[in-house]
Amino acid sequence: MLYERTKGPVIPFHEDEKGYIFRFFCGADDPCTREQSMPKSDKLGYVCSCGARISVEDIGHGPHFRFWSRAESHYAAKPRE
């Protein structure tokens, strides 16, 4: 499946009782979608290959990635129609 970059929150495309799976783009020129699974028990987060620390937050609108640095260079992956 092909994806396109979109601004907005990076939300999980899959969720189960153990965790989430997210798809996103790192950088405006990266043609490949990245996929990251995050266990619900993981409070430490993930470090993107660009060095940005990422964690999962839920502020009442559902879970989404929070980028602690370089947020402007990460994009949500939207299925291309």
C-alpha positions as CSV (number, residue, x, y, z in Angstrom):
1,M,0.0,0.0,0.0
2,L,1.3,3.5,-0.8
3,Y,1.2,6.3,1.6
4,E,1.5,10.1,1.4
5,R,2.7,12.6,3.9
6,T,0.2,14.6,5.8
7,K,0.5,17.2,8.6
8,G,-1.3,16.3,11.8
9,P,-1.0,13.8,14.6
10,V,0.6,10.4,14.0
11,I,-2.1,8.0,15.2
12,P,-1.8,4.2,15.4
13,F,-3.1,2.2,12.4
14,H,-3.4,-0.8,14.7
15,E,-4.0,-1.2,18.4
16,D,-4.5,-4.3,20.6
17,E,-4.3,-5.1,24.3
18,K,-0.5,-5.1,24.2
19,G,0.4,-2.0,22.2
20,Y,0.2,0.1,19.1
21,I,1.7,0.2,15.6
22,F,2.4,3.5,14.0
23,R,3.4,4.5,10.4
24,F,5.1,7.8,9.7
25,F,7.6,9.6,7.6
26,C,10.8,11.1,8.9
27,G,11.9,14.0,6.8
28,A,10.4,15.7,3.7
29,D,12.6,13.8,1.3
30,D,12.3,10.2,2.7
31,P,10.2,8.2,0.3
32,C,9.8,5.2,2.7
33,T,7.2,4.9,5.4
34,R,8.6,3.9,8.8
35,E,6.7,1.5,11.0
36,Q,7.1,1.5,14.7
37,S,5.4,-0.7,17.3
38,M,5.1,0.6,20.8
39,P,4.0,-1.5,23.8
40,K,1.4,0.1,26.0
41,S,3.7,-0.6,29.0
42,D,6.6,1.3,27.5
43,K,6.9,4.7,29.2
44,L,10.4,5.4,27.8
45,G,9.4,5.7,24.2
46,Y,11.5,5.3,21.1
47,V,14.3,7.2,19.4
48,C,13.9,7.8,15.7
49,S,16.9,7.2,13.4
50,C,17.2,11.0,13.1
51,G,17.7,11.2,16.9
52,A,14.2,12.6,17.8
53,R,12.7,11.0,21.0
54,I,9.1,9.8,20.5
55,S,6.6,8.7,23.1
56,V,2.9,7.8,23.0
57,E,0.4,10.3,24.6
58,D,-3.3,10.4,25.0
59,I,-4.8,13.8,25.9
60,G,-8.4,12.8,25.4
61,H,-8.4,12.4,21.6
62,G,-6.8,9.0,21.5
63,P,-3.2,7.8,21.4
64,H,-0.7,9.6,19.2
65,F,3.0,10.1,18.8
66,R,4.6,13.0,20.6
67,F,7.9,14.1,19.1
68,W,10.1,15.7,21.7
69,S,12.4,17.2,19.1
70,R,12.3,17.7,15.4
71,A,8.5,17.5,15.3
72,E,8.3,19.6,12.2
73,S,10.3,17.0,10.2
74,H,7.9,14.1,10.9
75,Y,4.7,13.5,9.0
76,A,1.7,11.2,9.5
77,A,1.3,8.5,6.8
78,K,-2.1,8.6,5.1
79,P,-3.1,5.8,2.7
80,R,-3.0,7.1,-0.8
81,E,-6.3,6.9,-2.6
